[in-house]
Amino acid sequence: MRNLDDLKAPLHFKSRRESSYDRNGGNSDSQGVGAGETYPLIDVDAAGEVRHIWMAIASPDPFYLRSILIRMYWDNEETPSVEAPVGDFFGVGHARSYTHTSVCFSTTVNDERRQGEGVSLNSWVPMPFSSHARIELVNQSSLGMSVYYYVDWREMPEEDVDPFRFHATWRRRNPTVNPDDTGDELYDKMMQGSNQTDKYNFPILYAEGRGNYLGINLYIDNITGEWWGEGDDMIFIDRPEGTPDWGGNWPPELHGTGSEDYLCHAWGMQSYQHMYCGESWCEDKDFLRAHNCHGKVSVYRFHVADAIPFEKKIRVSMEHGTANDRKDDWACTAYWYQEEPHSPHSFEPMIPVEQRMPRPARTDRMIATYMF
């Protein structure tokens, strides 16, 4: 991250841009992408670093932010280092457009009340590559769409490129449930309110290699009622077992005290946005003193000032409620840097588009439940 003082000295790179500008000199500055098509925003053979992505998508699909995927490939790798629904990647979850700002992402929208509203999507995350970069949109909607975009990147000598590559993965559990593992002593203890394993937590990230954990955009639909939090975050670092099936030796290297605490809030969540943490959106934030916890919520946490490095592997998870006692709808985009190659276990198979759809918005019947 540079500051204004850095601009007073020479910068040793060349500014480059890929964009959707009208090649004929007019104002038709978008690119059409048909249903089922894949479109490359950038596909260059060079060494450098993506520094900024801006895009705006025009689609008649009201759930386009979940229907369209973004994928990123570095240095001609066969499998993507980034795969997520485009909205969830940029920090807008539940296929809902809203305005928010963090150190990594920012968005703006005219009308948060309307499902499917157009939104500006910005990423400020540095993304290095040494020989090739490809960023693409995959339109899995049944409808066509148009995309306006900039991808601003720096071309530089390969020896000046940093060694880690940017990664992001997406998971959803709808709802979060515990399997019936009667006979597992740790499961039986958890059912009694004492959780000493991450095996049954919501899985955020598993990565192998050397790298740095960046953070999450977390999207929760509170379908159980009352307060959705209190789930502890658990981060296992460089454990020798190195398996992605969770449930490692206890305790983890980093153990938190509750989801709202990991998100740097307290006594629930507040409508507050900081560079590194915050609540970017809440469906019912002004309803009957709901304390920003009813309906759909979007929260984030980025480890920029408090970096979390790993040398061999990392496993990140969070309880869904105290000792995993809640059954809500959780989706999460996790971000990290690491040396390639990345482990195939870092990515779950992307679920079909119909399974990515958000639950319906809150209804008058649900409102009446709180009133009476």
C-alpha positions as CSV (number, residue, x, y, z in Angstrom):
1,M,0.0,0.0,0.0
2,R,1.4,3.4,-1.0
3,N,0.9,6.7,0.5
4,L,1.1,10.2,-0.9
5,D,4.8,10.6,0.0
6,D,5.6,7.8,-2.4
7,L,4.4,9.9,-5.3
8,K,7.2,12.4,-4.8
9,A,9.7,9.9,-6.2
10,P,10.0,8.0,-9.5
11,L,7.8,4.9,-9.7
12,H,9.4,2.0,-11.6
13,F,6.6,0.5,-13.5
14,K,4.4,1.2,-16.5
15,S,0.7,1.8,-16.1
16,R,-1.5,-0.4,-18.2
17,R,-5.3,-0.8,-18.5
18,E,-7.8,-3.2,-20.0
19,S,-11.3,-1.7,-20.4
20,S,-14.6,-2.0,-22.2
21,Y,-14.3,1.4,-24.0
22,D,-16.0,1.8,-27.3
23,R,-13.3,1.0,-29.9
24,N,-15.2,3.1,-32.5
25,G,-14.8,6.2,-30.5
26,G,-18.5,6.5,-29.4
27,N,-20.2,5.9,-26.0
28,S,-21.1,2.2,-26.4
29,D,-18.6,1.4,-23.6
30,S,-19.9,-2.0,-22.5
31,Q,-19.3,-5.6,-23.7
32,G,-22.1,-8.0,-24.1
33,V,-21.9,-11.4,-22.6
34,G,-24.6,-14.0,-23.6
35,A,-26.2,-16.5,-21.3
36,G,-23.7,-19.3,-20.6
37,E,-20.7,-17.4,-22.0
38,T,-17.4,-16.6,-20.5
39,Y,-15.8,-13.2,-21.1
40,P,-12.1,-12.2,-20.3
41,L,-11.7,-8.9,-18.6
42,I,-7.9,-9.2,-19.0
43,D,-5.8,-11.8,-20.7
44,V,-2.2,-10.7,-21.0
45,D,1.2,-12.3,-21.3
46,A,3.4,-10.1,-19.1
47,A,4.8,-9.6,-15.6
48,G,3.1,-7.2,-13.3
49,E,0.4,-6.6,-10.8
50,V,-3.3,-5.8,-11.0
51,R,-3.9,-2.8,-8.7
52,H,-7.6,-1.9,-9.3
53,I,-10.7,-3.5,-10.8
54,W,-13.8,-1.5,-11.4
55,M,-16.9,-2.9,-13.1
56,A,-20.6,-2.3,-13.4
57,I,-22.9,-5.0,-14.8
58,A,-26.2,-4.4,-16.5
59,S,-28.4,-7.5,-16.3
60,P,-32.2,-8.2,-16.3
61,D,-31.5,-11.0,-13.9
62,P,-32.4,-9.6,-10.4
63,F,-29.9,-12.1,-8.9
64,Y,-27.1,-11.5,-11.3
65,L,-24.6,-10.9,-8.4
66,R,-24.9,-14.6,-7.5
67,S,-25.5,-15.9,-11.1
68,I,-22.2,-14.5,-12.5
69,L,-18.9,-15.9,-11.4
70,I,-15.5,-14.3,-11.4
71,R,-12.4,-16.4,-11.9
72,M,-8.7,-15.4,-11.9
73,Y,-5.7,-17.4,-13.2
74,W,-2.1,-16.5,-12.7
75,D,0.9,-17.6,-14.8
76,N,-1.0,-20.1,-17.0
77,E,-2.2,-22.2,-14.1
78,E,-4.8,-24.9,-15.0
79,T,-7.1,-24.2,-12.1
80,P,-8.2,-20.7,-11.0
81,S,-6.8,-19.1,-7.9
82,V,-10.0,-17.1,-7.5
83,E,-13.5,-18.5,-8.0
84,A,-16.6,-16.8,-6.4
85,P,-19.9,-15.2,-7.3
86,V,-19.1,-11.8,-8.5
87,G,-21.1,-9.9,-5.9
88,D,-19.8,-12.0,-3.0
89,F,-16.2,-11.4,-4.2
90,F,-16.6,-7.6,-4.2
91,G,-18.3,-7.6,-0.8
92,V,-21.9,-7.4,-1.7
93,G,-23.7,-10.6,-0.6
94,H,-27.2,-12.1,-0.8
95,A,-27.3,-11.0,-4.5
96,R,-28.1,-7.5,-3.0
97,S,-26.6,-4.2,-4.1
98,Y,-25.5,-1.8,-1.4
99,T,-22.9,0.8,-0.7
100,H,-19.9,0.0,1.4
101,T,-16.2,0.8,1.8
102,S,-13.2,-1.2,3.2
103,V,-9.5,-1.3,2.6
104,C,-10.0,-4.0,0.0
105,F,-13.3,-3.3,-1.7
106,S,-15.8,-0.5,-2.3
107,T,-19.2,-0.3,-3.9
108,T,-21.9,2.3,-4.6
109,V,-25.6,2.0,-5.5
110,N,-28.5,4.4,-6.0
111,D,-31.3,2.3,-4.4
112,E,-30.6,-0.4,-1.9
113,R,-34.2,-1.2,-1.7
114,R,-34.5,-2.7,-5.2
115,Q,-33.4,-6.2,-5.8
116,G,-31.1,-6.4,-8.9
117,E,-30.1,-2.7,-8.8
118,G,-26.9,-1.8,-10.7
119,V,-23.9,-1.3,-8.5
120,S,-20.3,-0.2,-9.0
121,L,-17.8,-2.8,-7.9
122,N,-14.3,-1.9,-6.9
123,S,-11.3,-4.1,-5.8
124,W,-8.2,-2.4,-4.4
125,V,-6.4,-5.7,-3.7
126,P,-2.9,-6.1,-5.3
127,M,-2.7,-9.1,-7.5
128,P,0.8,-10.0,-8.8
129,F,1.7,-12.3,-11.7
130,S,5.0,-13.1,-13.3
131,S,4.1,-14.2,-16.9
132,H,0.4,-14.2,-17.5
133,A,-2.9,-12.9,-16.0
134,R,-6.4,-13.9,-16.9
135,I,-9.5,-12.5,-15.1
136,E,-12.9,-13.7,-16.5
137,L,-16.6,-13.4,-15.9
138,V,-18.7,-16.6,-16.3
139,N,-22.3,-15.7,-17.0
140,Q,-24.3,-18.6,-15.5
141,S,-27.5,-16.7,-15.7
142,S,-30.2,-17.7,-18.2
143,L,-30.1,-14.1,-19.4
144,G,-27.6,-12.0,-21.3
145,M,-25.8,-9.1,-19.6
146,S,-23.4,-6.2,-20.4
147,V,-20.3,-5.3,-18.4
148,Y,-18.5,-2.0,-18.1
149,Y,-15.0,-2.4,-16.7
150,Y,-11.5,-1.2,-16.0
151,V,-8.6,-3.4,-15.0
152,D,-5.7,-1.2,-14.0
153,W,-2.4,-3.0,-13.8
154,R,1.3,-2.3,-13.6
155,E,3.8,-3.8,-16.0
156,M,7.2,-4.4,-14.5
157,P,10.3,-6.7,-14.7
158,E,9.6,-10.2,-13.6
159,E,12.3,-9.9,-10.9
160,D,10.3,-7.1,-9.3
161,V,7.1,-9.2,-8.9
162,D,6.3,-10.4,-5.4
163,P,6.3,-14.2,-4.9
164,F,2.8,-14.7,-3.5
165,R,-0.3,-15.0,-5.6
166,F,-3.8,-13.7,-4.6
167,H,-6.5,-16.3,-4.0
168,A,-10.2,-16.3,-3.0
169,T,-12.6,-19.1,-2.5
170,W,-16.4,-19.2,-1.7
171,R,-18.4,-21.6,0.4
172,R,-22.0,-21.8,1.5
173,R,-23.9,-23.8,4.0
174,N,-27.7,-23.4,3.7
175,P,-28.4,-24.0,6.4
176,T,-25.5,-24.7,8.8
177,V,-26.3,-28.1,10.4
178,N,-24.4,-30.6,12.4
179,P,-24.2,-34.2,11.2
180,D,-25.3,-36.9,13.6
181,D,-22.0,-38.0,14.9
182,T,-23.2,-39.8,18.0
183,G,-20.3,-41.8,19.3
184,D,-17.7,-39.0,18.6
185,E,-16.8,-37.9,22.1
186,L,-16.1,-34.4,20.9
187,Y,-19.4,-34.2,19.2
188,D,-21.2,-35.4,22.3
189,K,-19.5,-32.7,24.4
190,M,-20.4,-30.1,21.8
191,M,-24.0,-31.1,22.0
192,Q,-23.7,-30.3,25.7
193,G,-22.3,-26.9,25.0
194,S,-18.5,-27.5,25.1
195,N,-16.9,-27.4,21.6
196,Q,-13.2,-28.4,21.5
197,T,-12.9,-29.2,17.8
198,D,-13.3,-27.3,14.5
199,K,-14.7,-30.3,12.7
200,Y,-18.3,-29.1,12.9
201,N,-17.6,-25.4,12.5
202,F,-18.4,-23.4,9.3
203,P,-15.3,-24.0,7.1
204,I,-13.8,-20.7,6.0
205,L,-10.4,-21.6,4.5
206,Y,-7.9,-24.4,4.1
207,A,-4.6,-23.7,2.3
208,E,-1.3,-25.4,1.9
209,G,2.0,-23.8,1.3
210,R,3.6,-20.5,2.4
211,G,1.4,-17.4,2.5
212,N,-0.6,-14.9,4.4
213,Y,-4.3,-15.0,5.4
214,L,-6.0,-11.8,4.3
215,G,-9.6,-12.1,5.6
216,I,-13.3,-12.6,4.8
217,N,-16.5,-11.2,3.5
218,L,-19.2,-13.2,5.4
219,Y,-22.9,-13.3,4.6
220,I,-25.4,-14.6,7.0
221,D,-29.2,-15.0,6.7
222,N,-30.6,-15.2,10.3
223,I,-33.3,-17.9,9.9
224,T,-33.1,-19.2,13.5
225,G,-34.1,-15.9,15.1
226,E,-32.6,-13.8,17.9
227,W,-28.9,-13.0,17.8
228,W,-26.8,-15.0,15.2
229,G,-23.4,-14.5,16.7
230,E,-21.3,-15.9,19.6
231,G,-19.5,-18.4,17.4
232,D,-15.8,-18.5,18.1
233,D,-13.2,-18.1,15.3
234,M,-10.5,-20.8,15.2
235,I,-7.3,-20.6,13.2
236,F,-4.9,-23.6,13.0
237,I,-1.4,-22.7,11.7
238,D,1.2,-25.1,10.4
239,R,-0.2,-28.2,12.0
240,P,1.6,-31.4,11.0
241,E,-1.5,-33.4,10.2
242,G,-2.2,-31.0,7.3
243,T,-5.6,-32.5,6.4
244,P,-8.5,-30.5,5.0
245,D,-11.1,-32.5,6.8
246,W,-11.0,-30.3,9.9
247,G,-11.0,-31.5,13.5
248,G,-7.3,-30.9,14.3
249,N,-5.4,-31.2,17.6
250,W,-6.7,-28.8,20.2
251,P,-6.3,-25.9,20.9
252,P,-5.8,-23.8,17.7
253,E,-3.0,-21.3,17.5
254,L,-5.6,-18.5,17.4
255,H,-8.9,-18.9,19.3
256,G,-11.4,-16.1,19.5
257,T,-14.2,-15.3,21.8
258,G,-17.2,-14.8,19.5
259,S,-18.0,-13.9,15.9
260,E,-18.8,-10.3,16.7
261,D,-15.5,-10.0,18.6
262,Y,-13.5,-11.4,15.6
263,L,-15.3,-8.7,13.5
264,C,-14.1,-6.1,16.0
265,H,-17.6,-5.3,17.3
266,A,-19.2,-6.0,20.7
267,W,-22.7,-6.5,22.1
268,G,-23.9,-7.6,18.6
269,M,-23.1,-5.8,15.4
270,Q,-23.4,-2.1,14.8
271,S,-24.0,-0.2,11.5
272,Y,-20.3,0.7,11.2
273,Q,-17.6,0.4,8.5
274,H,-13.9,0.6,9.1
275,M,-11.0,-0.1,6.7
276,Y,-10.4,-3.5,8.2
277,C,-13.7,-4.5,9.8
278,G,-17.4,-3.8,9.8
279,E,-21.0,-4.5,8.9
280,S,-21.5,-3.5,5.3
281,W,-25.3,-4.2,5.1
282,C,-28.2,-5.4,7.3
283,E,-31.6,-6.2,6.0
284,D,-33.4,-5.1,9.2
285,K,-31.1,-2.6,10.7
286,D,-33.8,-0.1,11.5
287,F,-36.6,-2.5,12.3
288,L,-38.0,-2.6,15.9
289,R,-34.6,-2.1,17.5
290,A,-33.3,-5.3,15.8
291,H,-29.7,-4.4,16.7
292,N,-28.5,-5.3,13.2
293,C,-29.0,-9.0,13.7
294,H,-32.3,-10.0,12.0
295,G,-32.7,-11.1,8.4
296,K,-29.7,-10.9,6.1
297,V,-26.4,-9.4,7.2
298,S,-23.0,-8.8,5.5
299,V,-19.9,-8.4,7.6
300,Y,-16.1,-8.3,6.9
301,R,-12.7,-8.6,8.5
302,F,-9.3,-8.0,6.8
303,H,-6.0,-8.8,8.5
304,V,-3.9,-6.0,7.0
305,A,-2.6,-4.3,10.2
306,D,-2.6,-7.7,12.0
307,A,-1.2,-10.0,9.4
308,I,-1.5,-13.8,9.9
309,P,1.3,-15.6,8.0
310,F,1.7,-19.4,7.6
311,E,4.7,-21.4,6.5
312,K,3.1,-24.8,5.6
313,K,-0.7,-24.7,6.0
314,I,-3.6,-22.9,7.6
315,R,-7.2,-23.8,8.5
316,V,-9.7,-21.2,9.4
317,S,-13.2,-21.8,10.7
318,M,-16.0,-20.3,12.8
319,E,-18.7,-21.7,15.0
320,H,-22.2,-21.0,13.9
321,G,-23.5,-20.0,17.3
322,T,-22.3,-21.1,20.7
323,A,-20.9,-24.7,20.2
324,N,-22.6,-24.7,16.7
325,D,-26.1,-24.6,18.1
326,R,-27.6,-22.5,15.3
327,K,-28.9,-23.4,11.8
328,D,-28.6,-20.3,9.7
329,D,-27.6,-19.7,6.1
330,W,-23.9,-18.8,5.8
331,A,-21.9,-17.9,2.8
332,C,-18.3,-16.6,2.8
333,T,-15.6,-15.4,0.5
334,A,-12.1,-16.0,2.0
335,Y,-9.0,-14.2,0.7
336,W,-5.4,-15.1,1.0
337,Y,-1.9,-14.9,-0.6
338,Q,0.4,-17.8,-1.1
339,E,3.1,-19.4,-3.2
340,E,1.8,-21.5,-6.0
341,P,0.7,-24.2,-6.5
342,H,-2.4,-24.0,-4.4
343,S,-4.0,-27.0,-2.9
344,P,-7.1,-28.4,-4.7
345,H,-8.6,-28.8,-1.2
346,S,-8.7,-25.0,-0.9
347,F,-11.7,-24.9,-3.3
348,E,-15.0,-26.7,-3.0
349,P,-16.8,-27.5,-6.3
350,M,-18.9,-24.5,-7.2
351,I,-22.5,-25.3,-6.4
352,P,-25.1,-24.9,-9.2
353,V,-26.5,-21.4,-9.8
354,E,-29.9,-22.3,-8.4
355,Q,-28.3,-23.4,-5.1
356,R,-26.5,-20.0,-4.9
357,M,-29.7,-18.0,-4.8
358,P,-30.5,-16.0,-1.7
359,R,-33.4,-16.9,0.5
360,P,-36.5,-14.7,-0.1
361,A,-36.6,-11.3,1.5
362,R,-38.4,-10.9,4.9
363,T,-42.2,-11.0,4.6
364,D,-45.0,-9.2,6.4
365,R,-45.8,-12.4,8.2
366,M,-42.3,-12.4,9.7
367,I,-42.6,-8.8,10.7
368,A,-45.9,-9.6,12.4
369,T,-44.1,-12.2,14.4
370,Y,-41.8,-9.6,15.9
371,M,-44.7,-7.2,16.5
372,F,-46.9,-9.6,18.3
